[in-house]
Each structure stands twice: as C-alpha cells, then as structure tokens.
Amino acid sequence: MFVNHCTACDQKMLIFPSQVTGMAQIDGVTAMTYTCWCGSEQLWHNGTTGGQSEVAAKPAAKTAANAA
C-alpha cells in the first residue's frame, strides 16, 4: 500500500496492490499504472523529482487502417 495524489480527483488516496494494473522499469525509472478510487487510470513514476503521478495515457483504438 502507498498514499498517492490523484491528478483527476485532486485527492490523496491510499492505493492497494489490487488497484495496480501494471509495472515496469525503463532506463532506471520505475513506472506503475493504477486505478484510483475515483476510477481514473493513473501513472506513478520515480523520475528525477521523486515519485509523481499523472493521468495514464489510454492506448489508441485499433482502426481498420492500423489493424493490418
């Protein structure tokens, strides 16, 4: 569990492991996606300024043009 600030609802929330939807380490930066209690998908990362949250980007929808 950890406490984090949600950028969508502007609240500090306690985040449980069951809310984590993904985790990766890229170029030495740990990134984790989770769903806030308000339903917003958030991205947490430990970049150069410490732990930060931001709204997670949604994957682009597949269209007939890019599905092939």
Distance bins in CASP14 RR format, pairs under 12 A and 6 or more apart:
PFRMAT RR
TARGET T0000
AUTHOR 0000-0000-0000
RMODE 2
METHOD distances of the structure
MODEL  1
1 13 0 0 0 0 0 1 0 0 0 0 0
1 14 1 0 1 0 0 0 0 0 0 0 0
1 15 1 0 0 1 0 0 0 0 0 0 0
1 16 1 0 1 0 0 0 0 0 0 0 0
1 17 1 0 0 1 0 0 0 0 0 0 0
1 18 0 0 0 0 0 1 0 0 0 0 0
1 19 0 0 0 0 1 0 0 0 0 0 0
1 20 0 0 0 0 0 1 0 0 0 0 0
1 34 0 0 0 0 0 1 0 0 0 0 0
2 12 0 0 0 0 0 1 0 0 0 0 0
2 13 0 0 0 0 1 0 0 0 0 0 0
2 14 1 0 0 1 0 0 0 0 0 0 0
2 15 1 0 1 0 0 0 0 0 0 0 0
2 16 0 0 0 0 1 0 0 0 0 0 0
2 17 0 0 0 0 1 0 0 0 0 0 0
2 19 0 0 0 0 0 1 0 0 0 0 0
2 20 0 0 0 0 1 0 0 0 0 0 0
2 32 0 0 0 0 1 0 0 0 0 0 0
2 34 0 0 0 0 1 0 0 0 0 0 0
2 42 0 0 0 0 0 1 0 0 0 0 0
2 44 0 0 0 0 1 0 0 0 0 0 0
2 46 0 0 0 0 0 1 0 0 0 0 0
2 51 0 0 0 0 1 0 0 0 0 0 0
2 53 0 0 0 0 0 1 0 0 0 0 0
3 11 0 0 0 0 0 1 0 0 0 0 0
3 12 1 0 1 0 0 0 0 0 0 0 0
3 13 1 0 0 1 0 0 0 0 0 0 0
3 14 1 0 1 0 0 0 0 0 0 0 0
3 15 1 0 0 1 0 0 0 0 0 0 0
3 16 0 0 0 0 0 1 0 0 0 0 0
3 36 0 0 0 0 0 1 0 0 0 0 0
3 37 0 0 0 0 0 1 0 0 0 0 0
3 44 0 0 0 0 0 1 0 0 0 0 0
3 51 0 0 0 0 0 1 0 0 0 0 0
3 53 0 0 0 0 0 1 0 0 0 0 0
4 11 0 0 0 0 1 0 0 0 0 0 0
4 12 1 0 0 1 0 0 0 0 0 0 0
4 13 1 0 0 1 0 0 0 0 0 0 0
4 14 0 0 0 0 1 0 0 0 0 0 0
4 15 1 0 1 0 0 0 0 0 0 0 0
4 16 0 0 0 0 0 1 0 0 0 0 0
4 19 0 0 0 0 0 1 0 0 0 0 0
4 20 0 0 0 0 0 1 0 0 0 0 0
4 32 0 0 0 0 1 0 0 0 0 0 0
4 33 0 0 0 0 0 1 0 0 0 0 0
4 34 1 0 0 1 0 0 0 0 0 0 0
4 35 0 0 0 0 0 1 0 0 0 0 0
4 36 0 0 0 0 1 0 0 0 0 0 0
4 37 0 0 0 0 0 1 0 0 0 0 0
4 40 0 0 0 0 0 1 0 0 0 0 0
4 42 1 0 0 1 0 0 0 0 0 0 0
4 43 0 0 0 0 0 1 0 0 0 0 0
4 44 1 0 0 1 0 0 0 0 0 0 0
4 45 0 0 0 0 0 1 0 0 0 0 0
4 46 0 0 0 0 0 1 0 0 0 0 0
4 50 0 0 0 0 0 1 0 0 0 0 0
4 51 0 0 0 0 1 0 0 0 0 0 0
4 52 0 0 0 0 1 0 0 0 0 0 0
4 53 1 0 1 0 0 0 0 0 0 0 0
4 54 0 0 0 0 0 1 0 0 0 0 0
5 11 1 0 0 1 0 0 0 0 0 0 0
5 12 1 0 1 0 0 0 0 0 0 0 0
5 13 1 0 0 1 0 0 0 0 0 0 0
5 14 0 0 0 0 0 1 0 0 0 0 0
5 15 0 0 0 0 0 1 0 0 0 0 0
5 36 0 0 0 0 1 0 0 0 0 0 0
5 38 0 0 0 0 0 1 0 0 0 0 0
5 40 0 0 0 0 0 1 0 0 0 0 0
5 42 0 0 0 0 1 0 0 0 0 0 0
5 44 0 0 0 0 1 0 0 0 0 0 0
5 51 0 0 0 0 1 0 0 0 0 0 0
5 52 0 0 0 0 1 0 0 0 0 0 0
5 53 1 0 1 0 0 0 0 0 0 0 0
5 54 0 0 0 0 0 1 0 0 0 0 0
6 12 1 0 0 1 0 0 0 0 0 0 0
6 13 1 0 1 0 0 0 0 0 0 0 0
6 14 0 0 0 0 0 1 0 0 0 0 0
6 15 0 0 0 0 1 0 0 0 0 0 0
6 19 0 0 0 0 0 1 0 0 0 0 0
6 34 0 0 0 0 1 0 0 0 0 0 0
6 35 0 0 0 0 1 0 0 0 0 0 0
6 36 1 0 1 0 0 0 0 0 0 0 0
6 37 1 0 0 1 0 0 0 0 0 0 0
6 38 1 0 0 1 0 0 0 0 0 0 0
6 39 0 0 0 0 1 0 0 0 0 0 0
6 40 1 0 0 1 0 0 0 0 0 0 0
6 41 0 0 0 0 0 1 0 0 0 0 0
6 42 1 0 0 1 0 0 0 0 0 0 0
6 43 0 0 0 0 0 1 0 0 0 0 0
6 44 0 0 0 0 0 1 0 0 0 0 0
6 53 1 0 0 1 0 0 0 0 0 0 0
6 54 0 0 0 0 0 1 0 0 0 0 0
6 55 0 0 0 0 1 0 0 0 0 0 0
6 56 0 0 0 0 0 1 0 0 0 0 0
7 13 0 0 0 0 0 1 0 0 0 0 0
7 36 0 0 0 0 1 0 0 0 0 0 0
7 38 0 0 0 0 0 1 0 0 0 0 0
7 40 1 0 0 1 0 0 0 0 0 0 0
7 41 0 0 0 0 0 1 0 0 0 0 0
7 42 1 0 0 1 0 0 0 0 0 0 0
7 43 0 0 0 0 1 0 0 0 0 0 0
7 44 0 0 0 0 0 1 0 0 0 0 0
7 52 0 0 0 0 1 0 0 0 0 0 0
7 53 1 0 1 0 0 0 0 0 0 0 0
7 54 1 0 1 0 0 0 0 0 0 0 0
7 55 1 0 1 0 0 0 0 0 0 0 0
7 56 0 0 0 0 1 0 0 0 0 0 0
8 34 0 0 0 0 0 1 0 0 0 0 0
8 35 0 0 0 0 0 1 0 0 0 0 0
8 36 1 0 0 1 0 0 0 0 0 0 0
8 37 0 0 0 0 0 1 0 0 0 0 0
8 38 1 0 1 0 0 0 0 0 0 0 0
8 39 1 0 0 1 0 0 0 0 0 0 0
8 40 1 1 0 0 0 0 0 0 0 0 0
8 41 0 0 0 0 1 0 0 0 0 0 0
8 42 1 0 0 1 0 0 0 0 0 0 0
8 43 0 0 0 0 0 1 0 0 0 0 0
8 53 0 0 0 0 1 0 0 0 0 0 0
8 54 0 0 0 0 1 0 0 0 0 0 0
8 55 1 0 0 1 0 0 0 0 0 0 0
8 56 0 0 0 0 0 1 0 0 0 0 0
9 35 0 0 0 0 0 1 0 0 0 0 0
9 36 1 0 0 1 0 0 0 0 0 0 0
9 37 1 0 0 1 0 0 0 0 0 0 0
9 38 1 1 0 0 0 0 0 0 0 0 0
9 39 0 0 0 0 1 0 0 0 0 0 0
9 40 1 0 0 1 0 0 0 0 0 0 0
9 42 0 0 0 0 1 0 0 0 0 0 0
9 53 0 0 0 0 0 1 0 0 0 0 0
9 55 0 0 0 0 0 1 0 0 0 0 0
10 36 0 0 0 0 0 1 0 0 0 0 0
10 38 0 0 0 0 1 0 0 0 0 0 0
10 40 0 0 0 0 0 1 0 0 0 0 0
10 53 0 0 0 0 0 1 0 0 0 0 0
10 55 0 0 0 0 0 1 0 0 0 0 0
11 36 0 0 0 0 1 0 0 0 0 0 0
11 37 0 0 0 0 1 0 0 0 0 0 0
11 38 1 0 0 1 0 0 0 0 0 0 0
11 39 0 0 0 0 0 1 0 0 0 0 0
11 40 0 0 0 0 0 1 0 0 0 0 0
11 42 0 0 0 0 0 1 0 0 0 0 0
11 53 0 0 0 0 0 1 0 0 0 0 0
12 36 0 0 0 0 0 1 0 0 0 0 0
12 37 0 0 0 0 0 1 0 0 0 0 0
12 53 0 0 0 0 0 1 0 0 0 0 0
13 19 0 0 0 0 1 0 0 0 0 0 0
13 34 0 0 0 0 1 0 0 0 0 0 0
13 35 0 0 0 0 0 1 0 0 0 0 0
13 36 1 0 1 0 0 0 0 0 0 0 0
13 37 1 0 1 0 0 0 0 0 0 0 0
13 38 1 0 0 1 0 0 0 0 0 0 0
13 39 0 0 0 0 0 1 0 0 0 0 0
13 40 0 0 0 0 0 1 0 0 0 0 0
13 42 0 0 0 0 1 0 0 0 0 0 0
13 44 0 0 0 0 0 1 0 0 0 0 0
13 53 0 0 0 0 1 0 0 0 0 0 0
14 34 0 0 0 0 0 1 0 0 0 0 0
14 36 0 0 0 0 0 1 0 0 0 0 0
14 37 0 0 0 0 1 0 0 0 0 0 0
15 21 0 0 0 0 0 1 0 0 0 0 0
15 32 0 0 0 0 1 0 0 0 0 0 0
15 33 0 0 0 0 0 1 0 0 0 0 0
15 34 1 0 1 0 0 0 0 0 0 0 0
15 35 0 0 0 0 1 0 0 0 0 0 0
15 36 1 0 0 1 0 0 0 0 0 0 0
15 37 0 0 0 0 1 0 0 0 0 0 0
15 38 0 0 0 0 0 1 0 0 0 0 0
15 39 0 0 0 0 0 1 0 0 0 0 0
15 40 0 0 0 0 0 1 0 0 0 0 0
15 42 0 0 0 0 1 0 0 0 0 0 0
15 44 0 0 0 0 1 0 0 0 0 0 0
15 53 0 0 0 0 1 0 0 0 0 0 0
16 34 0 0 0 0 1 0 0 0 0 0 0
16 35 0 0 0 0 0 1 0 0 0 0 0
16 36 0 0 0 0 0 1 0 0 0 0 0
16 37 0 0 0 0 1 0 0 0 0 0 0
17 23 0 0 0 0 0 1 0 0 0 0 0
17 32 0 0 0 0 0 1 0 0 0 0 0
17 34 0 0 0 0 1 0 0 0 0 0 0
17 35 0 0 0 0 0 1 0 0 0 0 0
18 34 0 0 0 0 1 0 0 0 0 0 0
18 35 0 0 0 0 1 0 0 0 0 0 0
18 37 0 0 0 0 0 1 0 0 0 0 0
19 32 0 0 0 0 0 1 0 0 0 0 0
19 33 0 0 0 0 1 0 0 0 0 0 0
19 34 1 0 1 0 0 0 0 0 0 0 0
19 35 1 0 1 0 0 0 0 0 0 0 0
19 36 1 0 0 1 0 0 0 0 0 0 0
19 37 1 0 0 1 0 0 0 0 0 0 0
19 38 0 0 0 0 0 1 0 0 0 0 0
19 39 0 0 0 0 1 0 0 0 0 0 0
19 40 0 0 0 0 0 1 0 0 0 0 0
19 41 0 0 0 0 0 1 0 0 0 0 0
19 42 0 0 0 0 1 0 0 0 0 0 0
19 44 0 0 0 0 0 1 0 0 0 0 0
20 31 0 0 0 0 0 1 0 0 0 0 0
20 32 1 0 0 1 0 0 0 0 0 0 0
20 33 1 0 0 1 0 0 0 0 0 0 0
20 34 1 0 1 0 0 0 0 0 0 0 0
20 35 0 0 0 0 1 0 0 0 0 0 0
20 36 0 0 0 0 0 1 0 0 0 0 0
20 41 0 0 0 0 0 1 0 0 0 0 0
20 42 0 0 0 0 0 1 0 0 0 0 0
20 43 0 0 0 0 0 1 0 0 0 0 0
20 44 0 0 0 0 1 0 0 0 0 0 0
20 56 0 0 0 0 0 1 0 0 0 0 0
21 31 0 0 0 0 0 1 0 0 0 0 0
21 32 0 0 0 0 1 0 0 0 0 0 0
21 33 1 0 1 0 0 0 0 0 0 0 0
21 34 1 0 1 0 0 0 0 0 0 0 0
21 35 1 0 0 1 0 0 0 0 0 0 0
21 36 0 0 0 0 0 1 0 0 0 0 0
21 39 0 0 0 0 0 1 0 0 0 0 0
21 40 0 0 0 0 0 1 0 0 0 0 0
21 41 1 0 0 1 0 0 0 0 0 0 0
21 42 0 0 0 0 1 0 0 0 0 0 0
21 43 0 0 0 0 1 0 0 0 0 0 0
21 44 0 0 0 0 0 1 0 0 0 0 0
21 56 0 0 0 0 1 0 0 0 0 0 0
22 30 0 0 0 0 0 1 0 0 0 0 0
22 31 0 0 0 0 1 0 0 0 0 0 0
22 32 1 0 0 1 0 0 0 0 0 0 0
22 33 1 0 1 0 0 0 0 0 0 0 0
22 34 1 0 0 1 0 0 0 0 0 0 0
22 35 0 0 0 0 0 1 0 0 0 0 0
22 41 0 0 0 0 0 1 0 0 0 0 0
22 42 0 0 0 0 0 1 0 0 0 0 0
22 43 0 0 0 0 1 0 0 0 0 0 0
22 44 0 0 0 0 0 1 0 0 0 0 0
22 45 0 0 0 0 0 1 0 0 0 0 0
22 56 0 0 0 0 1 0 0 0 0 0 0
23 29 0 0 0 0 0 1 0 0 0 0 0
23 30 1 0 0 1 0 0 0 0 0 0 0
23 31 1 0 0 1 0 0 0 0 0 0 0
23 32 1 0 1 0 0 0 0 0 0 0 0
23 33 1 0 0 1 0 0 0 0 0 0 0
23 34 0 0 0 0 1 0 0 0 0 0 0
23 43 0 0 0 0 0 1 0 0 0 0 0
23 44 0 0 0 0 1 0 0 0 0 0 0
23 45 0 0 0 0 0 1 0 0 0 0 0
23 46 0 0 0 0 0 1 0 0 0 0 0
24 30 1 0 0 1 0 0 0 0 0 0 0
24 31 1 0 1 0 0 0 0 0 0 0 0
24 32 1 0 0 1 0 0 0 0 0 0 0
24 33 0 0 0 0 1 0 0 0 0 0 0
24 43 0 0 0 0 0 1 0 0 0 0 0
24 44 0 0 0 0 0 1 0 0 0 0 0
24 45 0 0 0 0 1 0 0 0 0 0 0
24 46 0 0 0 0 0 1 0 0 0 0 0
25 31 1 0 0 1 0 0 0 0 0 0 0
25 32 0 0 0 0 1 0 0 0 0 0 0
25 45 0 0 0 0 1 0 0 0 0 0 0
25 46 0 0 0 0 1 0 0 0 0 0 0
25 47 0 0 0 0 0 1 0 0 0 0 0
26 32 0 0 0 0 0 1 0 0 0 0 0
26 45 0 0 0 0 1 0 0 0 0 0 0
26 46 0 0 0 0 0 1 0 0 0 0 0
26 47 0 0 0 0 0 1 0 0 0 0 0
27 45 0 0 0 0 0 1 0 0 0 0 0
27 46 0 0 0 0 0 1 0 0 0 0 0
27 47 0 0 0 0 0 1 0 0 0 0 0
27 48 0 0 0 0 0 1 0 0 0 0 0
28 45 0 0 0 0 0 1 0 0 0 0 0
28 46 0 0 0 0 1 0 0 0 0 0 0
28 47 0 0 0 0 1 0 0 0 0 0 0
28 48 0 0 0 0 0 1 0 0 0 0 0
29 43 0 0 0 0 0 1 0 0 0 0 0
29 44 0 0 0 0 0 1 0 0 0 0 0
29 45 1 0 1 0 0 0 0 0 0 0 0
29 46 1 0 0 1 0 0 0 0 0 0 0
29 47 1 0 1 0 0 0 0 0 0 0 0
29 48 0 0 0 0 1 0 0 0 0 0 0
29 49 0 0 0 0 0 1 0 0 0 0 0
29 50 0 0 0 0 0 1 0 0 0 0 0
29 51 0 0 0 0 1 0 0 0 0 0 0
29 52 0 0 0 0 0 1 0 0 0 0 0
30 43 0 0 0 0 0 1 0 0 0 0 0
30 44 0 0 0 0 1 0 0 0 0 0 0
30 45 1 0 0 1 0 0 0 0 0 0 0
30 46 1 0 1 0 0 0 0 0 0 0 0
30 47 0 0 0 0 1 0 0 0 0 0 0
30 50 0 0 0 0 0 1 0 0 0 0 0
30 51 0 0 0 0 1 0 0 0 0 0 0
30 52 0 0 0 0 0 1 0 0 0 0 0
31 42 0 0 0 0 0 1 0 0 0 0 0
31 43 1 0 0 1 0 0 0 0 0 0 0
31 44 1 0 0 1 0 0 0 0 0 0 0
31 45 1 0 1 0 0 0 0 0 0 0 0
31 46 0 0 0 0 1 0 0 0 0 0 0
31 47 0 0 0 0 1 0 0 0 0 0 0
31 51 0 0 0 0 0 1 0 0 0 0 0
31 52 0 0 0 0 0 1 0 0 0 0 0
31 53 0 0 0 0 0 1 0 0 0 0 0
31 54 0 0 0 0 0 1 0 0 0 0 0
31 56 0 0 0 0 1 0 0 0 0 0 0
31 57 0 0 0 0 0 1 0 0 0 0 0
32 41 0 0 0 0 0 1 0 0 0 0 0
32 42 0 0 0 0 1 0 0 0 0 0 0
32 43 1 0 0 1 0 0 0 0 0 0 0
32 44 1 0 1 0 0 0 0 0 0 0 0
32 45 1 0 0 1 0 0 0 0 0 0 0
32 46 0 0 0 0 1 0 0 0 0 0 0
32 47 0 0 0 0 0 1 0 0 0 0 0
32 51 0 0 0 0 0 1 0 0 0 0 0
32 52 0 0 0 0 0 1 0 0 0 0 0
32 53 0 0 0 0 1 0 0 0 0 0 0
32 54 0 0 0 0 0 1 0 0 0 0 0
32 56 0 0 0 0 1 0 0 0 0 0 0
33 40 0 0 0 0 0 1 0 0 0 0 0
33 41 1 0 0 1 0 0 0 0 0 0 0
33 42 1 0 0 1 0 0 0 0 0 0 0
33 43 1 0 1 0 0 0 0 0 0 0 0
33 44 1 0 0 1 0 0 0 0 0 0 0
33 45 0 0 0 0 1 0 0 0 0 0 0
33 53 0 0 0 0 0 1 0 0 0 0 0
33 54 0 0 0 0 0 1 0 0 0 0 0
33 55 0 0 0 0 0 1 0 0 0 0 0
33 56 1 0 1 0 0 0 0 0 0 0 0
33 57 0 0 0 0 1 0 0 0 0 0 0
33 58 0 0 0 0 0 1 0 0 0 0 0
33 59 0 0 0 0 0 1 0 0 0 0 0
34 40 0 0 0 0 1 0 0 0 0 0 0
34 41 1 0 0 1 0 0 0 0 0 0 0
34 42 1 0 1 0 0 0 0 0 0 0 0
34 43 0 0 0 0 1 0 0 0 0 0 0
34 44 1 0 0 1 0 0 0 0 0 0 0
34 45 0 0 0 0 0 1 0 0 0 0 0
34 53 0 0 0 0 1 0 0 0 0 0 0
34 54 0 0 0 0 0 1 0 0 0 0 0
34 55 0 0 0 0 0 1 0 0 0 0 0
34 56 0 0 0 0 1 0 0 0 0 0 0
35 41 1 0 1 0 0 0 0 0 0 0 0
35 42 1 0 0 1 0 0 0 0 0 0 0
35 43 0 0 0 0 0 1 0 0 0 0 0
35 44 0 0 0 0 0 1 0 0 0 0 0
35 55 0 0 0 0 0 1 0 0 0 0 0
35 56 0 0 0 0 1 0 0 0 0 0 0
36 42 1 0 1 0 0 0 0 0 0 0 0
36 43 0 0 0 0 0 1 0 0 0 0 0
36 44 0 0 0 0 0 1 0 0 0 0 0
36 53 0 0 0 0 1 0 0 0 0 0 0
36 54 0 0 0 0 0 1 0 0 0 0 0
36 55 0 0 0 0 1 0 0 0 0 0 0
36 56 0 0 0 0 0 1 0 0 0 0 0
38 55 0 0 0 0 0 1 0 0 0 0 0
39 55 0 0 0 0 0 1 0 0 0 0 0
39 56 0 0 0 0 0 1 0 0 0 0 0
40 53 0 0 0 0 1 0 0 0 0 0 0
40 54 0 0 0 0 0 1 0 0 0 0 0
40 55 1 0 0 1 0 0 0 0 0 0 0
40 56 0 0 0 0 1 0 0 0 0 0 0
40 58 0 0 0 0 0 1 0 0 0 0 0
41 53 0 0 0 0 0 1 0 0 0 0 0
41 54 0 0 0 0 0 1 0 0 0 0 0
41 55 1 0 0 1 0 0 0 0 0 0 0
41 56 1 0 1 0 0 0 0 0 0 0 0
41 57 0 0 0 0 1 0 0 0 0 0 0
41 58 1 0 0 1 0 0 0 0 0 0 0
41 59 0 0 0 0 0 1 0 0 0 0 0
42 51 0 0 0 0 0 1 0 0 0 0 0
42 52 0 0 0 0 0 1 0 0 0 0 0
42 53 1 0 1 0 0 0 0 0 0 0 0
42 54 1 0 0 1 0 0 0 0 0 0 0
42 55 1 0 0 1 0 0 0 0 0 0 0
42 56 1 0 1 0 0 0 0 0 0 0 0
42 57 0 0 0 0 0 1 0 0 0 0 0
43 51 0 0 0 0 0 1 0 0 0 0 0
43 52 0 0 0 0 1 0 0 0 0 0 0
43 53 1 0 0 1 0 0 0 0 0 0 0
43 54 1 0 1 0 0 0 0 0 0 0 0
43 55 1 0 0 1 0 0 0 0 0 0 0
43 56 1 0 1 0 0 0 0 0 0 0 0
43 57 1 0 0 1 0 0 0 0 0 0 0
43 58 0 0 0 0 0 1 0 0 0 0 0
44 50 0 0 0 0 0 1 0 0 0 0 0
44 51 1 0 0 1 0 0 0 0 0 0 0
44 52 1 0 0 1 0 0 0 0 0 0 0
44 53 1 0 1 0 0 0 0 0 0 0 0
44 54 0 0 0 0 1 0 0 0 0 0 0
44 55 0 0 0 0 0 1 0 0 0 0 0
44 56 0 0 0 0 1 0 0 0 0 0 0
45 51 1 0 0 1 0 0 0 0 0 0 0
45 52 1 0 1 0 0 0 0 0 0 0 0
45 53 0 0 0 0 1 0 0 0 0 0 0
45 54 0 0 0 0 1 0 0 0 0 0 0
45 56 0 0 0 0 0 1 0 0 0 0 0
46 52 1 0 0 1 0 0 0 0 0 0 0
46 53 0 0 0 0 0 1 0 0 0 0 0
47 53 0 0 0 0 0 1 0 0 0 0 0
47 54 0 0 0 0 0 1 0 0 0 0 0
59 66 0 0 0 0 0 1 0 0 0 0 0
60 66 1 0 0 1 0 0 0 0 0 0 0
60 67 0 0 0 0 0 1 0 0 0 0 0
61 67 0 0 0 0 0 1 0 0 0 0 0
62 68 0 0 0 0 1 0 0 0 0 0 0
END
